Amino acid sequence: MSVAVGEPVRRDRELGHEAYKLMGRLFPLCRSLTGAGVRETFAVLQERLPLIVTEVPSGAQVLDWTIPDEWTIRDAYVARADGTRVIDFRTSNLHVVSYSEPVRATMSLEELRPRLHTLPDRPDLVPYRTSYHERTWGFCLSHRALLALDPGDYEVVVDSTLAPGHLVYAELELEGESDDEILISTYVCHPSLANDNLSGIVVAAMVASGLACRRRRHGYRFLFAPGTLGPLAWLDRNRHRLEQVRHGLTISCAGDDGPFTYKRSRRGDAEVDAAAEVALRDLGVPHAVLEFEPWGGDERQFCSPGFDLPLGALSRSAHAADPVNHTSADDLARIRPESLEESIRTCLAILDVLETNRTCVNLSPLGEPQLGRRGLYRSAGGAVARSEDERALLWVLNQSDGSRTLLDIARRSGLAYAAVRHAADRLEDTGLVRAT
């Protein structure tokens, strides 16, 4: 009998509210590619998960990239002559361009204007901007606020430091009964953006908590890392063990009420691709399954041709189609606890398929074995309608020739994977099939 994850989570709103409460703690932290905000985020997560933090020094070569200096931000503002702050980092960490170098100056509005970033087509929103690899500075504000600024001189301050330090990422390893691993990755470099990607951090953390106390066939590795450079650093330092990664998921944008989106791995036919497709189908939730493209999140790194890991990407509203992505409208008000709960449950449903999927061999393949005397079938013959469980027994018997997995059978038959797995369990218990 294979080992199942089991019923993964409580199916009520308590779990979603717990996740939402965790988001509330993490939302104010100024996360970036490096810096205190990432470390503070890991410290909060370490209250519930035994994360191991790895530091990669500035200047280190990571594949084709170099780790930049560490950014520390203490304050940033633009103020009128009377000291009134018209742009204030303390109000929202989106107001400063991430990785802005230090500046203290008095500037006219005309001199300052090229440093001010807005969204004229969405005049009430503050954009999110970064400058990781070019030394510069700037501020972000709503276009309406920009139009309201009076001509004149302004005090401009970015109290920051760019100096040798570290990029940090965190891992949680959960051992399984085999050396095979399932890799779950989410990025941690965004500041106060709730859906993109604080929701991914929280959903991954809650999934890890749900798996930590359960018996596991696979090992699990959860990676919390700044986007692009974090996964690249992890991949560079773990080349020797990548063959252990049998399946993987990136998680992002998981807290809004949009339909689920699953993007296939680069391979397109990896087991995780089929598992996600069937799990989403069986849950009956609105969803779309997209083909792989080298655009989006950190799946680009894991699925680069030199690594080509069997890893797909799960989100709710598609990243590119989200009109409030990378703006101040991506706040906690758009997050729904029930959406977080559903995302956690969906992740665990996909993992449940990967945990329990197996190939079986029919040990009585010459014709249909008599199921009734084994207590597997209804005693009344000639019934026109058969339950899903009975049909699943026949499908498993018919398809179990050693070449098809339970997941293959669920896809071909259209039956729920849980029904197919339960049928295989019963047939194994009576000695009619054997897992290979």
KOLTORLO-557019 format. One record per residue (C-alpha): residue number from 0; x, y negated, z. Coordinates in Angstrom, 2 decimals. Layout:
# residues N
+-----+---------+---------+---------+
:   k :       u :       v :       w :
+-----+---------+---------+---------+
: NUM :       X :       Y :       Z :
...
+-----+---------+---------+---------+
***
This chain:
# residues 436
+-----+---------+---------+---------+
:   k :       u :       v :       w :
+-----+---------+---------+---------+
:   0 :    0.00 :    0.00 :    0.00 :
:   1 :    1.39 :   -3.39 :   -0.90 :
:   2 :    1.64 :   -6.23 :    1.56 :
:   3 :   -0.87 :   -9.05 :    1.12 :
:   4 :   -0.63 :  -12.57 :    2.35 :
:   5 :   -4.20 :  -12.08 :    3.51 :
:   6 :   -6.84 :  -14.72 :    3.97 :
:   7 :   -4.53 :  -17.71 :    3.79 :
:   8 :   -6.15 :  -20.56 :    5.66 :
:   9 :   -9.17 :  -21.67 :    7.63 :
:  10 :  -11.91 :  -22.55 :    5.17 :
:  11 :  -13.14 :  -25.66 :    6.90 :
:  12 :  -12.28 :  -29.32 :    7.06 :
:  13 :  -10.08 :  -29.00 :   10.14 :
:  14 :   -7.07 :  -28.09 :    8.02 :
:  15 :   -7.65 :  -30.98 :    5.63 :
:  16 :   -7.95 :  -33.46 :    8.49 :
:  17 :   -4.74 :  -32.11 :   10.02 :
:  18 :   -2.97 :  -32.68 :    6.71 :
:  19 :   -4.47 :  -36.15 :    6.39 :
:  20 :   -3.30 :  -37.06 :    9.89 :
:  21 :    0.24 :  -36.00 :    8.93 :
:  22 :    0.01 :  -38.22 :    5.85 :
:  23 :   -0.93 :  -41.13 :    8.08 :
:  24 :    2.30 :  -40.72 :   10.04 :
:  25 :    4.46 :  -40.47 :    6.93 :
:  26 :    2.82 :  -43.14 :    4.77 :
:  27 :    4.58 :  -46.25 :    6.21 :
:  28 :    8.09 :  -44.79 :    5.79 :
:  29 :   10.19 :  -46.38 :    3.05 :
:  30 :   11.37 :  -43.32 :    1.15 :
:  31 :   13.77 :  -43.70 :   -1.75 :
:  32 :   16.45 :  -41.70 :   -3.52 :
:  33 :   18.54 :  -41.94 :   -0.34 :
:  34 :   18.29 :  -43.69 :    3.01 :
:  35 :   16.62 :  -43.68 :    6.40 :
:  36 :   13.08 :  -43.17 :    5.09 :
:  37 :   13.93 :  -39.71 :    3.74 :
:  38 :   15.66 :  -38.74 :    6.99 :
:  39 :   12.72 :  -40.01 :    9.04 :
:  40 :   10.34 :  -38.01 :    6.86 :
:  41 :   12.36 :  -34.85 :    7.49 :
:  42 :   12.41 :  -35.58 :   11.24 :
:  43 :    8.60 :  -35.68 :   11.30 :
:  44 :    8.35 :  -32.44 :    9.29 :
:  45 :   10.88 :  -30.77 :   11.61 :
:  46 :    8.37 :  -31.12 :   14.42 :
:  47 :    6.43 :  -28.28 :   12.77 :
:  48 :    8.96 :  -26.61 :   10.45 :
:  49 :   12.58 :  -25.54 :   11.11 :
:  50 :   13.99 :  -27.42 :    8.12 :
:  51 :   17.70 :  -27.25 :    7.33 :
:  52 :   18.99 :  -30.56 :    5.98 :
:  53 :   21.86 :  -30.66 :    3.47 :
:  54 :   23.87 :  -33.84 :    2.85 :
:  55 :   25.54 :  -34.47 :   -0.50 :
:  56 :   28.10 :  -37.32 :   -0.31 :
:  57 :   28.06 :  -40.37 :   -2.54 :
:  58 :   30.39 :  -39.90 :   -5.47 :
:  59 :   29.88 :  -36.14 :   -5.60 :
:  60 :   29.47 :  -34.72 :   -9.08 :
:  61 :   26.18 :  -32.88 :   -9.54 :
:  62 :   26.14 :  -31.28 :  -12.97 :
:  63 :   26.08 :  -34.28 :  -15.35 :
:  64 :   25.17 :  -36.76 :  -12.61 :
:  65 :   26.99 :  -38.57 :   -9.81 :
:  66 :   25.42 :  -39.14 :   -6.38 :
:  67 :   25.09 :  -42.92 :   -5.92 :
:  68 :   25.75 :  -44.99 :   -2.84 :
:  69 :   23.19 :  -44.75 :   -0.06 :
:  70 :   20.61 :  -47.52 :    0.15 :
:  71 :   19.59 :  -48.98 :    3.49 :
:  72 :   16.82 :  -51.59 :    3.59 :
:  73 :   16.04 :  -53.61 :    6.70 :
:  74 :   13.95 :  -56.50 :    5.44 :
:  75 :   13.08 :  -58.37 :    2.24 :
:  76 :   10.95 :  -61.41 :    1.58 :
:  77 :   10.28 :  -64.52 :   -0.46 :
:  78 :    9.27 :  -67.50 :    1.67 :
:  79 :    8.15 :  -71.07 :    1.14 :
:  80 :   10.18 :  -73.92 :    2.56 :
:  81 :    8.04 :  -73.86 :    5.72 :
:  82 :    8.98 :  -70.20 :    6.33 :
:  83 :    5.67 :  -68.69 :    5.22 :
:  84 :    6.34 :  -65.38 :    3.52 :
:  85 :    4.56 :  -65.07 :    0.20 :
:  86 :    6.12 :  -61.67 :   -0.56 :
:  87 :    6.91 :  -59.50 :    2.45 :
:  88 :    8.52 :  -56.07 :    2.65 :
:  89 :    7.07 :  -55.71 :    6.16 :
:  90 :    3.57 :  -55.82 :    4.69 :
:  91 :    4.29 :  -53.12 :    2.10 :
:  92 :    7.53 :  -51.44 :    1.13 :
:  93 :    6.35 :  -51.57 :   -2.49 :
:  94 :    7.12 :  -55.30 :   -2.49 :
:  95 :   10.84 :  -54.74 :   -2.99 :
:  96 :   12.36 :  -52.97 :   -6.00 :
:  97 :   13.80 :  -49.77 :   -4.57 :
:  98 :   17.60 :  -49.85 :   -4.42 :
:  99 :   17.72 :  -53.66 :   -4.58 :
: 100 :   21.17 :  -54.96 :   -3.75 :
: 101 :   21.48 :  -57.60 :   -1.01 :
: 102 :   20.74 :  -61.25 :   -1.74 :
: 103 :   20.32 :  -64.46 :    0.24 :
: 104 :   19.55 :  -67.52 :   -1.84 :
: 105 :   17.31 :  -70.48 :   -2.37 :
: 106 :   15.77 :  -70.39 :   -5.83 :
: 107 :   13.17 :  -72.32 :   -7.76 :
: 108 :   10.10 :  -70.43 :   -8.90 :
: 109 :   11.33 :  -70.56 :  -12.49 :
: 110 :   14.69 :  -69.07 :  -11.50 :
: 111 :   12.95 :  -66.40 :   -9.43 :
: 112 :   10.25 :  -65.44 :  -11.92 :
: 113 :   12.39 :  -62.96 :  -13.98 :
: 114 :   12.91 :  -61.01 :  -10.74 :
: 115 :    9.19 :  -60.73 :  -10.03 :
: 116 :    7.38 :  -57.64 :  -11.39 :
: 117 :    3.61 :  -57.57 :  -11.87 :
: 118 :    0.90 :  -55.78 :  -13.84 :
: 119 :   -0.93 :  -58.46 :  -15.87 :
: 120 :   -3.49 :  -55.93 :  -17.11 :
: 121 :   -4.26 :  -54.90 :  -13.50 :
: 122 :   -3.88 :  -58.24 :  -11.72 :
: 123 :   -4.81 :  -57.07 :   -8.21 :
: 124 :   -2.30 :  -54.22 :   -7.99 :
: 125 :    1.33 :  -54.21 :   -6.86 :
: 126 :    3.58 :  -52.02 :   -9.07 :
: 127 :    6.24 :  -49.61 :   -7.82 :
: 128 :    9.66 :  -50.20 :   -9.37 :
: 129 :   13.12 :  -48.69 :   -8.86 :
: 130 :   16.67 :  -49.42 :  -10.00 :
: 131 :   18.69 :  -46.41 :   -8.90 :
: 132 :   21.50 :  -46.59 :  -11.42 :
: 133 :   21.85 :  -50.30 :  -12.16 :
: 134 :   22.88 :  -52.83 :   -9.54 :
: 135 :   20.15 :  -55.46 :   -9.44 :
: 136 :   17.36 :  -56.70 :   -7.19 :
: 137 :   13.76 :  -57.74 :   -7.48 :
: 138 :   10.31 :  -57.98 :   -5.93 :
: 139 :    6.91 :  -56.59 :   -6.85 :
: 140 :    3.59 :  -58.36 :   -6.29 :
: 141 :    0.15 :  -58.58 :   -7.78 :
: 142 :   -0.19 :  -60.73 :  -10.86 :
: 143 :   -2.90 :  -62.72 :   -9.12 :
: 144 :   -0.47 :  -63.50 :   -6.28 :
: 145 :    2.17 :  -64.58 :   -8.81 :
: 146 :   -0.24 :  -67.00 :  -10.47 :
: 147 :   -1.02 :  -68.49 :   -7.05 :
: 148 :    2.63 :  -69.40 :   -6.31 :
: 149 :    3.29 :  -73.13 :   -6.31 :
: 150 :    6.28 :  -74.59 :   -8.14 :
: 151 :    9.20 :  -75.39 :   -5.91 :
: 152 :   12.05 :  -73.78 :   -4.02 :
: 153 :   11.78 :  -70.47 :   -2.19 :
: 154 :   14.01 :  -68.66 :    0.28 :
: 155 :   14.89 :  -65.25 :   -1.14 :
: 156 :   16.24 :  -62.51 :    1.11 :
: 157 :   16.96 :  -58.84 :    0.54 :
: 158 :   18.60 :  -57.53 :    3.69 :
: 159 :   19.98 :  -54.28 :    2.34 :
: 160 :   23.18 :  -52.28 :    2.11 :
: 161 :   24.54 :  -50.15 :   -0.70 :
: 162 :   27.48 :  -48.17 :    0.63 :
: 163 :   28.98 :  -44.67 :    0.55 :
: 164 :   26.66 :  -42.28 :    2.33 :
: 165 :   24.65 :  -39.21 :    1.39 :
: 166 :   21.73 :  -37.90 :   -0.57 :
: 167 :   19.83 :  -35.47 :    1.64 :
: 168 :   17.44 :  -32.64 :    0.91 :
: 169 :   15.75 :  -30.17 :    3.24 :
: 170 :   14.95 :  -26.47 :    2.95 :
: 171 :   12.84 :  -23.96 :    4.80 :
: 172 :   13.61 :  -20.30 :    4.26 :
: 173 :   11.04 :  -17.64 :    5.16 :
: 174 :   12.41 :  -14.13 :    4.86 :
: 175 :   10.42 :  -11.42 :    3.15 :
: 176 :   10.61 :   -7.63 :    2.88 :
: 177 :   12.65 :   -7.98 :   -0.32 :
: 178 :   15.40 :  -10.32 :   -1.45 :
: 179 :   13.15 :  -11.76 :   -4.15 :
: 180 :   12.15 :  -15.36 :   -3.53 :
: 181 :    9.33 :  -17.70 :   -4.41 :
: 182 :   10.54 :  -21.29 :   -4.67 :
: 183 :    8.17 :  -24.13 :   -3.74 :
: 184 :    9.49 :  -27.62 :   -4.47 :
: 185 :    8.20 :  -31.14 :   -3.93 :
: 186 :    9.86 :  -34.53 :   -4.22 :
: 187 :   10.32 :  -36.97 :   -1.35 :
: 188 :   11.69 :  -40.16 :   -2.97 :
: 189 :    8.47 :  -42.17 :   -3.27 :
: 190 :    7.62 :  -44.81 :   -0.63 :
: 191 :    4.04 :  -45.67 :    0.36 :
: 192 :    2.35 :  -43.88 :   -2.51 :
: 193 :   -0.20 :  -41.51 :   -1.04 :
: 194 :   -1.11 :  -39.15 :   -3.86 :
: 195 :    2.20 :  -39.46 :   -5.73 :
: 196 :    3.80 :  -37.86 :   -3.88 :
: 197 :    3.15 :  -37.93 :   -0.15 :
: 198 :    0.28 :  -35.49 :   -0.73 :
: 199 :    2.73 :  -33.00 :   -2.28 :
: 200 :    4.99 :  -33.20 :    0.76 :
: 201 :    2.11 :  -32.57 :    3.15 :
: 202 :    0.51 :  -29.78 :    1.10 :
: 203 :    3.86 :  -27.97 :    0.80 :
: 204 :    4.42 :  -28.35 :    4.55 :
: 205 :    0.97 :  -26.97 :    5.37 :
: 206 :    1.42 :  -24.05 :    2.96 :
: 207 :    4.74 :  -23.27 :    4.65 :
: 208 :    3.06 :  -23.34 :    8.07 :
: 209 :    0.36 :  -20.99 :    6.79 :
: 210 :    2.92 :  -18.49 :    5.50 :
: 211 :    5.36 :  -18.68 :    8.41 :
: 212 :    3.43 :  -16.37 :   10.72 :
: 213 :    2.42 :  -13.80 :    8.09 :
: 214 :    3.98 :  -10.65 :    6.78 :
: 215 :    5.55 :  -11.38 :    3.41 :
: 216 :    6.68 :   -9.15 :    0.55 :
: 217 :    8.68 :  -11.99 :   -1.02 :
: 218 :   10.94 :  -14.43 :    0.68 :
: 219 :    9.96 :  -18.08 :    0.35 :
: 220 :   12.12 :  -21.15 :   -0.03 :
: 221 :   10.55 :  -24.58 :    0.37 :
: 222 :   12.60 :  -27.45 :   -1.03 :
: 223 :   11.89 :  -31.07 :   -0.08 :
: 224 :   14.22 :  -33.23 :   -2.18 :
: 225 :   14.48 :  -36.67 :   -3.80 :
: 226 :   13.33 :  -36.46 :   -7.40 :
: 227 :   15.70 :  -35.33 :  -10.16 :
: 228 :   18.98 :  -35.63 :   -8.24 :
: 229 :   17.75 :  -33.54 :   -5.31 :
: 230 :   16.77 :  -30.48 :   -7.36 :
: 231 :   19.90 :  -30.89 :   -9.49 :
: 232 :   22.07 :  -30.90 :   -6.37 :
: 233 :   20.24 :  -27.83 :   -5.03 :
: 234 :   20.56 :  -25.99 :   -8.34 :
: 235 :   24.26 :  -26.87 :   -8.59 :
: 236 :   24.92 :  -25.51 :   -5.10 :
: 237 :   22.78 :  -22.38 :   -5.47 :
: 238 :   23.78 :  -21.02 :   -8.87 :
: 239 :   24.96 :  -17.80 :   -7.25 :
: 240 :   21.50 :  -16.95 :   -5.95 :
: 241 :   19.13 :  -18.19 :   -8.65 :
: 242 :   18.51 :  -14.62 :   -9.87 :
: 243 :   16.59 :  -14.08 :   -6.64 :
: 244 :   13.99 :  -16.69 :   -7.67 :
: 245 :   11.24 :  -14.56 :   -9.18 :
: 246 :    8.48 :  -17.19 :   -9.16 :
: 247 :    8.15 :  -20.88 :   -8.39 :
: 248 :    5.86 :  -23.89 :   -8.15 :
: 249 :    6.33 :  -27.62 :   -7.95 :
: 250 :    3.57 :  -29.42 :   -6.06 :
: 251 :    2.62 :  -33.06 :   -6.61 :
: 252 :   -0.36 :  -35.42 :   -6.71 :
: 253 :   -2.43 :  -33.00 :   -4.64 :
: 254 :   -4.67 :  -35.22 :   -2.52 :
: 255 :   -7.13 :  -36.96 :   -4.83 :
: 256 :  -10.48 :  -35.60 :   -5.96 :
: 257 :   -9.46 :  -34.96 :   -9.56 :
: 258 :   -9.52 :  -31.52 :  -11.19 :
: 259 :   -6.51 :  -29.26 :  -10.83 :
: 260 :   -3.85 :  -29.28 :  -13.51 :
: 261 :   -1.41 :  -26.42 :  -13.95 :
: 262 :    1.51 :  -26.80 :  -16.34 :
: 263 :    3.08 :  -23.57 :  -17.47 :
: 264 :    6.74 :  -22.73 :  -17.07 :
: 265 :    9.13 :  -23.19 :  -19.97 :
: 266 :    8.84 :  -19.47 :  -20.60 :
: 267 :    5.09 :  -19.84 :  -21.00 :
: 268 :    4.35 :  -16.24 :  -20.05 :
: 269 :    5.89 :  -15.99 :  -16.59 :
: 270 :    3.99 :  -14.09 :  -13.95 :
: 271 :    3.35 :  -17.30 :  -12.03 :
: 272 :    1.65 :  -18.73 :  -15.13 :
: 273 :   -0.82 :  -15.86 :  -15.24 :
: 274 :   -1.26 :  -15.93 :  -11.45 :
: 275 :   -2.15 :  -19.63 :  -11.48 :
: 276 :   -4.54 :  -19.17 :  -14.38 :
: 277 :   -6.40 :  -16.29 :  -12.71 :
: 278 :   -6.42 :  -17.85 :   -9.22 :
: 279 :   -7.88 :  -21.10 :  -10.54 :
: 280 :  -10.43 :  -19.16 :  -12.56 :
: 281 :  -11.48 :  -17.08 :   -9.56 :
: 282 :  -11.75 :  -20.07 :   -7.25 :
: 283 :  -14.20 :  -21.62 :   -9.68 :
: 284 :  -12.67 :  -25.09 :   -9.38 :
: 285 :  -12.47 :  -27.54 :  -12.30 :
: 286 :   -9.03 :  -27.23 :  -13.82 :
: 287 :   -6.88 :  -27.44 :  -16.93 :
: 288 :   -3.95 :  -25.24 :  -17.92 :
: 289 :   -1.35 :  -27.07 :  -19.98 :
: 290 :    1.56 :  -25.81 :  -22.02 :
: 291 :    5.06 :  -26.75 :  -20.91 :
: 292 :    6.62 :  -30.01 :  -22.02 :
: 293 :    9.90 :  -31.53 :  -20.77 :
: 294 :    8.12 :  -34.50 :  -19.21 :
: 295 :    6.71 :  -34.97 :  -15.75 :
: 296 :    8.25 :  -33.96 :  -12.44 :
: 297 :   11.09 :  -31.82 :  -11.18 :
: 298 :    9.93 :  -28.79 :  -13.15 :
: 299 :   12.09 :  -30.34 :  -15.90 :
: 300 :   15.21 :  -29.50 :  -13.93 :
: 301 :   14.24 :  -25.98 :  -12.85 :
: 302 :   13.04 :  -25.21 :  -16.39 :
: 303 :   16.03 :  -26.73 :  -18.19 :
: 304 :   17.39 :  -24.18 :  -20.68 :
: 305 :   20.50 :  -23.36 :  -18.65 :
: 306 :   18.40 :  -22.32 :  -15.64 :
: 307 :   14.98 :  -21.51 :  -17.17 :
: 308 :   13.45 :  -20.48 :  -13.86 :
: 309 :    9.91 :  -19.01 :  -13.92 :
: 310 :    8.38 :  -22.08 :  -12.33 :
: 311 :    5.16 :  -23.95 :  -13.07 :
: 312 :    3.75 :  -27.25 :  -11.84 :
: 313 :    0.53 :  -27.67 :   -9.87 :
: 314 :   -1.20 :  -30.99 :   -9.33 :
: 315 :   -4.67 :  -32.43 :   -9.27 :
: 316 :   -5.13 :  -35.47 :  -11.54 :
: 317 :   -2.54 :  -35.23 :  -14.28 :
: 318 :    0.38 :  -37.53 :  -13.49 :
: 319 :    0.41 :  -39.41 :  -16.79 :
: 320 :   -3.36 :  -39.85 :  -16.89 :
: 321 :   -3.69 :  -41.36 :  -13.41 :
: 322 :   -4.43 :  -45.10 :  -13.86 :
: 323 :   -3.30 :  -46.02 :  -10.33 :
: 324 :   -0.08 :  -44.02 :  -10.42 :
: 325 :    2.92 :  -46.04 :   -9.18 :
: 326 :    0.75 :  -48.89 :   -7.88 :
: 327 :   -0.50 :  -50.13 :   -4.52 :
: 328 :   -3.90 :  -48.59 :   -5.29 :
: 329 :   -2.34 :  -45.20 :   -4.57 :
: 330 :   -3.02 :  -45.62 :   -0.87 :
: 331 :   -4.52 :  -43.45 :    1.84 :
: 332 :   -8.04 :  -44.59 :    0.99 :
: 333 :   -8.04 :  -42.50 :   -2.18 :
: 334 :   -7.02 :  -39.31 :   -0.36 :
: 335 :   -9.73 :  -36.88 :    0.68 :
: 336 :   -9.11 :  -34.40 :    3.52 :
: 337 :  -11.29 :  -31.88 :    1.70 :
: 338 :   -9.11 :  -32.29 :   -1.41 :
: 339 :   -5.97 :  -31.61 :    0.64 :
: 340 :   -7.61 :  -28.51 :    2.13 :
: 341 :   -8.59 :  -27.30 :   -1.34 :
: 342 :   -5.07 :  -27.88 :   -2.65 :
: 343 :   -3.56 :  -25.91 :    0.23 :
: 344 :   -6.04 :  -23.09 :   -0.32 :
: 345 :   -5.34 :  -23.07 :   -4.06 :
: 346 :   -1.58 :  -22.86 :   -3.56 :
: 347 :   -2.02 :  -19.97 :   -1.16 :
: 348 :   -4.42 :  -18.22 :   -3.56 :
: 349 :   -1.76 :  -18.34 :   -6.28 :
: 350 :    0.84 :  -17.02 :   -3.85 :
: 351 :   -1.54 :  -14.28 :   -2.73 :
: 352 :   -1.69 :  -13.01 :   -6.32 :
: 353 :    2.10 :  -13.04 :   -6.60 :
: 354 :    2.44 :  -11.25 :   -3.25 :
: 355 :    0.05 :   -8.42 :   -4.08 :
: 356 :    0.44 :   -7.95 :   -7.82 :
: 357 :    1.91 :   -4.58 :   -8.76 :
: 358 :    1.92 :   -1.88 :  -11.41 :
: 359 :    0.12 :    1.38 :  -10.75 :
: 360 :    0.06 :    4.82 :  -12.36 :
: 361 :   -3.11 :    6.89 :  -12.59 :
: 362 :   -2.32 :   10.29 :  -11.03 :
: 363 :   -5.46 :   11.86 :  -12.53 :
: 364 :   -5.39 :   10.49 :  -16.07 :
: 365 :   -7.11 :   13.36 :  -17.90 :
: 366 :  -10.62 :   12.01 :  -18.03 :
: 367 :  -12.41 :   10.10 :  -15.31 :
: 368 :  -11.92 :   11.57 :  -11.83 :
: 369 :  -14.98 :   12.18 :   -9.70 :
: 370 :  -15.20 :    9.11 :   -7.51 :
: 371 :  -18.39 :    9.99 :   -5.66 :
: 372 :  -16.94 :   12.88 :   -3.70 :
: 373 :  -14.08 :   10.64 :   -2.65 :
: 374 :  -16.47 :    8.05 :   -1.28 :
: 375 :  -15.56 :    5.51 :   -3.94 :
: 376 :  -18.73 :    5.46 :   -6.02 :
: 377 :  -22.47 :    5.38 :   -5.51 :
: 378 :  -24.02 :    8.81 :   -5.28 :
: 379 :  -27.05 :    7.91 :   -7.40 :
: 380 :  -26.14 :    8.57 :  -11.04 :
: 381 :  -27.51 :    6.87 :  -14.08 :
: 382 :  -27.53 :    3.36 :  -12.62 :
: 383 :  -27.68 :    0.72 :  -15.36 :
: 384 :  -26.03 :   -2.04 :  -13.35 :
: 385 :  -22.81 :   -1.44 :  -11.46 :
: 386 :  -21.26 :   -3.70 :   -8.88 :
: 387 :  -18.05 :   -5.56 :   -9.59 :
: 388 :  -16.22 :   -3.27 :   -7.17 :
: 389 :  -17.29 :   -0.17 :   -9.09 :
: 390 :  -16.30 :   -1.64 :  -12.42 :
: 391 :  -12.96 :   -2.65 :  -10.92 :
: 392 :  -12.30 :    0.97 :   -9.93 :
: 393 :  -12.85 :    2.11 :  -13.50 :
: 394 :  -10.73 :   -0.69 :  -14.95 :
: 395 :   -7.82 :    0.09 :  -12.63 :
: 396 :   -8.01 :    3.80 :  -13.41 :
: 397 :   -8.19 :    3.17 :  -17.14 :
: 398 :   -5.39 :    0.63 :  -17.34 :
: 399 :   -2.96 :    2.12 :  -14.82 :
: 400 :   -0.54 :    3.77 :  -17.22 :
: 401 :    2.55 :    2.15 :  -15.71 :
: 402 :    2.66 :   -0.67 :  -18.27 :
: 403 :    0.07 :   -3.08 :  -16.88 :
: 404 :   -0.07 :   -4.93 :  -13.58 :
: 405 :   -3.15 :   -5.67 :  -11.52 :
: 406 :   -2.91 :   -9.24 :  -12.79 :
: 407 :   -2.98 :   -7.96 :  -16.37 :
: 408 :   -6.09 :   -5.96 :  -15.54 :
: 409 :   -7.83 :   -8.94 :  -13.94 :
: 410 :   -7.12 :  -11.07 :  -17.00 :
: 411 :   -8.27 :   -8.45 :  -19.50 :
: 412 :  -11.39 :   -7.37 :  -17.61 :
: 413 :  -12.48 :  -10.83 :  -16.52 :
: 414 :  -12.96 :   -9.45 :  -13.01 :
: 415 :  -11.83 :  -11.38 :   -9.96 :
: 416 :   -8.27 :  -10.52 :   -9.01 :
: 417 :   -9.40 :   -9.80 :   -5.44 :
: 418 :  -11.82 :   -7.14 :   -6.72 :
: 419 :   -9.10 :   -5.52 :   -8.83 :
: 420 :   -6.64 :   -5.54 :   -5.95 :
: 421 :   -9.21 :   -4.08 :   -3.57 :
: 422 :   -9.98 :   -1.34 :   -6.08 :
: 423 :   -6.28 :   -0.50 :   -6.39 :
: 424 :   -5.97 :   -0.38 :   -2.60 :
: 425 :   -8.86 :    2.10 :   -2.36 :
: 426 :   -7.54 :    4.24 :   -5.19 :
: 427 :   -4.09 :    4.35 :   -3.59 :
: 428 :   -5.61 :    5.36 :   -0.27 :
: 429 :   -7.35 :    8.33 :   -1.90 :
: 430 :   -4.29 :    9.39 :   -3.88 :
: 431 :   -5.70 :    8.66 :   -7.31 :
: 432 :   -3.13 :    6.02 :   -8.23 :
: 433 :    0.39 :    5.26 :   -7.08 :
: 434 :    2.19 :    1.93 :   -7.12 :
: 435 :    5.44 :    2.07 :   -9.06 :
+-----+---------+---------+---------+
***
